[in-house]
Amino acid sequence: MYTNTFLLNLSRAGLDSCEGASFLQSAFWGRFKARFGWEAHAFSAEWQGAPAENPALPLLVLTRPLVRGMGFAYVPWGPELPADPAAPAARAQALAELARELRPNLPRNTAFVRFDPPWHSPEGQGALFLPKPFSRAAVDVQPPDTVLVDLGQSDEALLAAMKEKCRYNIRLSIKKGVAVRRCGEEELGVFYRLLEETAGRDGIAIHSKDYYGTLFALAKDDAGVEIRLYIAAHGGENLAAIITLFRGEEAVYLYGASSNSRRNLMAPYLLQWAAIRDARDFGCKRYDLFGIPPDNDPSHPMAGLYRFKTGFGGRIVHRGGSWDFAYRPLARALFSLAESLRGNLRALKKRRA
């Protein structure tokens, strides 16, 4: 158990030492984001009063400028704690202590630090709430709600855990002759064409092709990470594609795309089935479908995504979302207002798509 007071020793570390449980807390992710306007900072966080076994944990913090004279810091799915305290007050205390200790180690113009805490609760339990001085971010950076599939099972057990419609769609896709091939960045053009088609259909924003290519390029130099591209085709026509990340105990479905053609062949289901089995064979313990709507609301613009991902029979978890600790409250408030307006415009665009 923790003592009532959190005392944190925070020291800078080399980026190579930053290997947290999540890929978002890894040296790989730090290097990747550094290619696109962020600066990666690695720390070692030692919590006093925590259990004695290995209290020092790696921490990746990303910073970037917002406007002239102001920037912000971001902690994706961090911090990890040596033991996860159940009491919400203890979690909030730990996070506030970290925010205060980070301030002198960040660029002087940092207006606030944004956290995406990795702590999650099972379906049916209340979401994380952080009291003042924390403020809920206007827009979540990482998806707070997701589905985790336990990979410590046979093919038969994995299929049995799925919803009946999901099993049916996988078998239909196989029966109709859809073929899945695993490839690398040499076929990234196929993925990107499908992604552009998806963006036009669903009204979503996408990154440049170079963004996805950089994932593959950096993974080549990181022995602990593997990025895989899966493409489903039928009769010579590419129907759908996904990009997945395999690292340690976790596999993550990062990006997906599909054609407007032959959607009745259910190619996305077969792609996920191929990636799930490969992740298990790779040695991963869980497969993260990485993002669903918060509940099964049929009016939600992404309700179809909820039905699709929950069909694979995994465990639904809810993380706390993004929370800000302000060093310059007025600057943070102005940024939050702009962020909220931008988020509302994106949501409107999706509903009209």
DRENPAVEX-505423 format. One line per field, with one value per residue (C-alpha): residue in one letter; residue number from 1; x, y, z. Coordinates in pm, 1 decimal. Example, Ala and Ser with C-alpha at 12.3 -4.5 7.8 and 13.67 -1.06 7.14 Angstrom:
<recs>
aa: [a/s]
i: [1/2]
px: [1230.0/1367.0]
py: [-450.0/-106.0]
pz: [780.0/714.0]
</recs>
This chain:
<recs>
aa: [m/y/t/n/t/f/l/l/n/l/s/r/a/g/l/d/s/c/e/g/a/s/f/l/q/s/a/f/w/g/r/f/k/a/r/f/g/w/e/a/h/a/f/s/a/e/w/q/g/a/p/a/e/n/p/a/l/p/l/l/v/l/t/r/p/l/v/r/g/m/g/f/a/y/v/p/w/g/p/e/l/p/a/d/p/a/a/p/a/a/r/a/q/a/l/a/e/l/a/r/e/l/r/p/n/l/p/r/n/t/a/f/v/r/f/d/p/p/w/h/s/p/e/g/q/g/a/l/f/l/p/k/p/f/s/r/a/a/v/d/v/q/p/p/d/t/v/l/v/d/l/g/q/s/d/e/a/l/l/a/a/m/k/e/k/c/r/y/n/i/r/l/s/i/k/k/g/v/a/v/r/r/c/g/e/e/e/l/g/v/f/y/r/l/l/e/e/t/a/g/r/d/g/i/a/i/h/s/k/d/y/y/g/t/l/f/a/l/a/k/d/d/a/g/v/e/i/r/l/y/i/a/a/h/g/g/e/n/l/a/a/i/i/t/l/f/r/g/e/e/a/v/y/l/y/g/a/s/s/n/s/r/r/n/l/m/a/p/y/l/l/q/w/a/a/i/r/d/a/r/d/f/g/c/k/r/y/d/l/f/g/i/p/p/d/n/d/p/s/h/p/m/a/g/l/y/r/f/k/t/g/f/g/g/r/i/v/h/r/g/g/s/w/d/f/a/y/r/p/l/a/r/a/l/f/s/l/a/e/s/l/r/g/n/l/r/a/l/k/k/r/r/a]
i: [1/2/3/4/5/6/7/8/9/10/11/12/13/14/15/16/17/18/19/20/21/22/23/24/25/26/27/28/29/30/31/32/33/34/35/36/37/38/39/40/41/42/43/44/45/46/47/48/49/50/51/52/53/54/55/56/57/58/59/60/61/62/63/64/65/66/67/68/69/70/71/72/73/74/75/76/77/78/79/80/81/82/83/84/85/86/87/88/89/90/91/92/93/94/95/96/97/98/99/100/101/102/103/104/105/106/107/108/109/110/111/112/113/114/115/116/117/118/119/120/121/122/123/124/125/126/127/128/129/130/131/132/133/134/135/136/137/138/139/140/141/142/143/144/145/146/147/148/149/150/151/152/153/154/155/156/157/158/159/160/161/162/163/164/165/166/167/168/169/170/171/172/173/174/175/176/177/178/179/180/181/182/183/184/185/186/187/188/189/190/191/192/193/194/195/196/197/198/199/200/201/202/203/204/205/206/207/208/209/210/211/212/213/214/215/216/217/218/219/220/221/222/223/224/225/226/227/228/229/230/231/232/233/234/235/236/237/238/239/240/241/242/243/244/245/246/247/248/249/250/251/252/253/254/255/256/257/258/259/260/261/262/263/264/265/266/267/268/269/270/271/272/273/274/275/276/277/278/279/280/281/282/283/284/285/286/287/288/289/290/291/292/293/294/295/296/297/298/299/300/301/302/303/304/305/306/307/308/309/310/311/312/313/314/315/316/317/318/319/320/321/322/323/324/325/326/327/328/329/330/331/332/333/334/335/336/337/338/339/340/341/342/343/344/345/346/347/348/349/350/351/352/353]
px: [0.0/106.9/164.5/-71.3/186.8/330.9/695.3/835.5/1196.7/1192.9/1512.7/1591.1/1682.9/1792.0/1512.6/1630.6/1543.2/1182.1/1007.2/672.7/396.6/213.3/361.8/259.2/515.8/800.8/1116.6/972.6/670.5/888.1/1102.9/795.2/626.7/955.3/928.5/602.3/658.8/691.7/992.9/1035.3/1152.8/1233.8/1231.6/1271.9/997.3/1067.6/772.0/866.2/629.6/542.4/620.0/995.5/1022.7/1130.7/965.3/1141.4/938.2/1001.0/796.9/766.6/654.8/596.2/605.7/523.5/450.5/92.6/127.4/418.3/537.0/324.5/343.7/208.1/318.5/144.5/180.5/21.1/-111.1/103.9/217.0/244.5/243.5/433.1/98.3/-231.7/-416.1/-788.1/-878.9/-949.0/-803.5/-472.0/-457.9/-533.3/-269.4/-6.8/-90.2/-80.4/257.4/392.2/259.6/435.4/762.4/751.7/719.0/1087.7/1185.4/968.9/1016.3/954.2/661.3/462.2/106.9/-26.9/41.6/-216.6/-242.5/-406.6/-387.5/-362.7/-591.9/-916.9/-1230.3/-1443.9/-1781.3/-2040.1/-1803.2/-1766.0/-1508.9/-1205.6/-1278.6/-999.8/-1079.8/-934.5/-674.5/-733.8/-972.0/-1126.1/-983.2/-1226.4/-1116.1/-963.2/-627.5/-634.9/-958.1/-1071.7/-1295.9/-1175.6/-1202.7/-923.0/-918.6/-746.2/-503.0/-432.0/-687.8/-716.8/-883.1/-1193.5/-1211.3/-1153.5/-1435.6/-1665.7/-1617.3/-1727.0/-2080.4/-2262.8/-2283.1/-1908.1/-1830.9/-2076.9/-1911.6/-1563.5/-1681.6/-1877.7/-1568.9/-1365.7/-1640.4/-1669.7/-1296.8/-1161.9/-785.9/-569.7/-204.2/45.1/282.9/494.5/545.6/592.4/212.3/144.8/5.0/-277.3/-359.1/-351.4/-585.4/-834.4/-787.8/-868.6/-1181.8/-1277.8/-1216.9/-1440.4/-1717.3/-1705.2/-1598.3/-1282.0/-942.5/-634.1/-259.8/-23.7/107.6/451.1/304.9/217.2/538.2/742.8/587.1/729.6/1065.8/1124.4/1006.8/1287.2/1538.1/1351.9/1388.5/1096.1/835.1/681.1/439.9/230.9/1.1/-277.8/-472.1/-788.3/-865.3/-1117.8/-1081.2/-780.1/-958.7/-828.8/-1121.1/-980.4/-655.3/-537.0/-211.9/-126.5/151.6/301.1/514.6/577.6/251.0/28.9/-89.7/-279.9/-506.8/-389.3/-551.3/-807.3/-948.5/-1201.5/-1339.1/-1693.6/-1701.9/-1818.2/-1882.9/-2110.8/-1797.3/-1713.9/-1340.9/-1269.7/-1380.9/-1139.0/-854.9/-903.2/-922.4/-589.3/-423.3/-561.2/-417.8/-84.3/-62.2/-113.2/155.7/388.1/361.2/125.4/-120.3/-387.4/-517.7/-636.9/-900.0/-812.8/-1123.8/-1502.7/-1785.8/-1852.0/-2165.5/-2400.5/-2595.0/-2749.7/-2763.6/-2387.9/-2216.3/-1974.4/-2232.6/-2128.9/-1774.6/-1905.0/-2094.7/-1797.7/-1531.4/-1739.8/-1836.9/-1491.6/-1582.9/-1317.4/-1338.8/-1474.0/-1271.0/-1311.3/-1013.6/-1041.2/-972.5/-759.5/-708.8/-514.5/-306.5/-261.6/55.7/-91.5/-470.7/-577.9/-367.6/-500.7/-861.3/-820.6/-668.7/-950.0/-1211.8/-1047.4/-1012.4/-1379.8/-1490.7/-1267.4/-1404.1/-1762.9/-1688.8/-1537.2/-1836.9/-2073.7/-1875.3/-1901.1/-2277.8/-2315.4/-2094.9]
py: [0.0/356.8/594.9/890.6/1125.6/1083.4/1183.6/1157.3/1156.4/1250.7/1239.2/1267.8/951.5/848.8/784.7/426.6/352.1/453.2/118.4/136.0/-121.7/59.7/136.0/496.4/497.7/359.7/496.0/387.1/614.1/901.7/876.6/847.7/1157.4/1349.5/1319.5/1515.7/1827.3/1685.4/1670.8/1353.0/1368.3/1055.5/1038.5/788.5/825.1/681.7/683.5/692.1/507.8/266.4/-106.0/-161.1/-385.8/-178.4/154.3/343.3/343.4/499.5/799.0/946.1/1308.7/1481.4/1858.0/2085.4/2453.8/2573.5/2939.4/3178.7/3192.9/2903.5/2525.4/2225.0/1884.6/1552.9/1223.8/944.3/660.2/758.8/755.6/394.0/341.9/63.0/-55.2/84.5/238.8/174.7/500.0/777.9/1034.2/849.0/845.0/1216.2/1289.5/1094.2/1275.5/1619.1/1541.7/1437.8/1754.0/1970.2/1778.2/1796.7/2173.7/2268.1/1993.3/2120.9/2412.4/2744.1/2832.0/2519.4/2634.0/2300.0/1929.4/1688.3/1336.7/1029.5/808.7/437.2/335.0/179.1/31.7/-263.1/-222.2/-87.7/95.8/471.4/649.0/822.6/1169.3/1405.5/1699.7/2048.8/2160.8/1915.0/2000.8/1761.2/1818.6/1936.4/1654.0/1317.0/1246.6/867.9/666.1/620.1/321.0/3.7/-374.1/-606.0/-962.0/-1223.5/-1409.7/-1697.7/-1914.0/-2161.0/-2071.7/-2256.0/-2067.2/-1731.6/-1799.4/-1924.7/-1598.7/-1390.7/-1283.2/-1511.7/-1251.1/-1192.4/-1564.8/-1585.2/-1294.7/-1445.5/-1777.5/-1606.8/-1415.1/-1737.2/-1922.4/-1647.6/-1671.5/-1353.8/-1389.9/-1210.2/-1136.1/-1002.0/-746.8/-445.8/-90.6/-203.2/-214.3/99.2/259.2/3.2/86.7/460.1/443.7/248.5/497.1/790.5/608.8/549.8/913.3/1031.4/792.4/851.9/1216.3/1155.1/1325.6/1123.2/1172.6/1198.5/880.2/962.0/944.4/577.6/502.3/639.2/378.2/100.3/270.3/320.4/-29.4/-172.9/-24.6/-133.0/-499.6/-484.7/-350.9/-498.1/-309.5/-526.9/-448.4/-690.4/-660.9/-852.0/-909.7/-1092.7/-1169.7/-940.2/-645.5/-505.3/-466.9/-369.7/-323.1/-276.0/-170.5/-338.1/-301.1/-597.1/-522.0/-729.7/-843.5/-621.0/-608.4/-299.3/-240.6/106.7/193.9/44.9/117.6/-39.1/-5.5/91.7/-218.8/-569.1/-479.6/-783.0/-1003.5/-889.2/-852.9/-640.9/-930.0/-1169.5/-917.4/-887.4/-1264.8/-1302.0/-1033.6/-1176.4/-1521.3/-1377.9/-1166.9/-1474.7/-1662.1/-1361.6/-1401.8/-1116.2/-1167.3/-920.8/-760.9/-402.8/-301.8/55.9/261.0/231.5/472.0/488.0/272.5/93.7/402.2/345.8/722.5/763.7/851.2/560.5/307.1/66.2/66.8/-33.7/-330.5/-436.3/-430.8/-567.3/-855.8/-1009.8/-1099.3/-908.5/-725.3/-370.3/-123.7/246.2/471.2/817.5/1016.5/1330.5/1564.8/1891.5/2038.6/2409.5/2604.8/2909.8/2877.8/3156.1/3023.3/2672.3/2801.1/2980.6/2671.6/2455.1/2685.2/2667.0/2290.6/2252.8/2454.1/2248.2/1925.2/2036.9/2111.9/1767.3/1599.1/1794.6/1686.8/1321.3/1342.2/1492.8/1230.9]
pz: [0.0/-54.7/231.6/256.9/105.1/-242.5/-265.8/-614.8/-729.1/-1095.7/-1299.3/-1666.6/-1855.6/-2201.1/-2448.3/-2500.7/-2137.3/-2187.7/-2223.7/-2048.2/-2061.9/-2342.8/-2683.8/-2618.1/-2334.9/-2543.7/-2702.2/-3036.9/-2994.1/-2877.3/-3189.3/-3408.6/-3268.7/-3289.1/-3667.3/-3661.0/-3453.3/-3102.8/-2871.4/-2665.8/-2303.2/-2103.2/-1724.4/-1445.0/-1184.6/-840.5/-603.7/-236.7/-8.3/-288.1/-266.4/-248.6/-552.7/-853.2/-762.2/-1045.4/-1367.0/-1709.9/-1821.7/-2170.6/-2198.0/-2531.3/-2578.9/-2868.0/-2933.4/-2975.5/-3071.7/-3045.3/-2687.0/-2562.5/-2570.7/-2386.8/-2262.7/-2311.5/-2123.0/-2330.5/-2113.2/-1821.7/-1554.8/-1458.0/-1082.5/-903.2/-763.6/-882.7/-584.7/-594.4/-421.3/-674.4/-432.7/-427.6/-807.1/-826.7/-563.4/-757.7/-1080.6/-918.3/-763.0/-1101.7/-1268.8/-1011.2/-1042.3/-1420.2/-1444.3/-1395.1/-1638.3/-1924.5/-2164.9/-1987.2/-2214.2/-2118.4/-2040.0/-1919.9/-1910.9/-2047.6/-1908.6/-2055.3/-1743.2/-1828.0/-1541.8/-1652.3/-1505.6/-1623.4/-1790.8/-1551.0/-1315.8/-1293.0/-1508.3/-1363.3/-1226.0/-1121.5/-890.7/-912.9/-1010.3/-1299.0/-1581.9/-1831.4/-2177.8/-2443.1/-2672.5/-2585.3/-2750.8/-2712.5/-2721.9/-2360.6/-2435.7/-2601.3/-2631.3/-2514.8/-2648.1/-2431.1/-2656.8/-2419.7/-2597.5/-2883.9/-3214.3/-3099.5/-2769.9/-2940.0/-3185.1/-2910.8/-2717.1/-3016.7/-3085.2/-3324.6/-3602.5/-3587.7/-3620.2/-3908.9/-4092.1/-4055.4/-4194.6/-4471.9/-4580.9/-4592.7/-4778.7/-5041.2/-5113.9/-4955.1/-4914.2/-4656.8/-4719.1/-4466.7/-4610.9/-4529.0/-4641.3/-5002.6/-5026.7/-4825.7/-5141.3/-5141.1/-4780.1/-4843.8/-5144.0/-4933.7/-4649.9/-4877.3/-4986.5/-4624.3/-4531.0/-4813.4/-4709.0/-4333.8/-4318.7/-4116.0/-4124.0/-4214.5/-4193.7/-4489.5/-4646.1/-4501.6/-4149.8/-4191.2/-4377.3/-4088.3/-3858.6/-4074.1/-4117.9/-3745.2/-3655.5/-3869.0/-3624.2/-3310.1/-3222.5/-2979.2/-3221.6/-3532.4/-3758.9/-3988.2/-4277.6/-4365.9/-4691.8/-4783.1/-5151.6/-5365.2/-5733.7/-5761.0/-5599.2/-5269.9/-5031.3/-4692.6/-4500.9/-4142.7/-3976.7/-3646.1/-3390.9/-3203.6/-2897.6/-2588.4/-2432.6/-2643.7/-3001.8/-3115.6/-3411.8/-3511.8/-3843.7/-4078.6/-4422.0/-4654.6/-5004.8/-5092.7/-5311.7/-5211.1/-4852.6/-4831.2/-4828.3/-4473.2/-4539.1/-4225.2/-4003.1/-4168.6/-4138.4/-3763.2/-3726.7/-3908.0/-3693.9/-3367.9/-3438.1/-3552.6/-3237.4/-3023.3/-3216.3/-3179.4/-2802.0/-2720.3/-2436.2/-2544.7/-2862.5/-2826.1/-3080.8/-2981.2/-2954.1/-2942.6/-2853.8/-2477.9/-2498.9/-2736.3/-2838.7/-3185.9/-3243.8/-3198.0/-3530.4/-3472.5/-3353.4/-3628.4/-3492.5/-3149.6/-3293.9/-3505.6/-3235.1/-2949.5/-3174.4/-3122.5/-2767.2/-2576.1/-2246.1/-2264.6/-2058.1/-1992.1/-1928.2/-1783.3/-2099.1/-2120.1/-1822.6/-1801.5/-1519.9/-1591.4/-1520.7/-1696.7/-1647.1/-1884.1/-2171.8/-2111.7/-2102.8/-2437.0/-2595.7/-2456.8/-2609.5/-2951.5/-2918.3/-2829.4/-3132.4/-3360.2/-3211.4/-3266.4/-3630.5/-3680.8/-3517.5/-3742.9/-4048.8/-3944.6/-3896.7/-4243.4/-4411.3]
</recs>
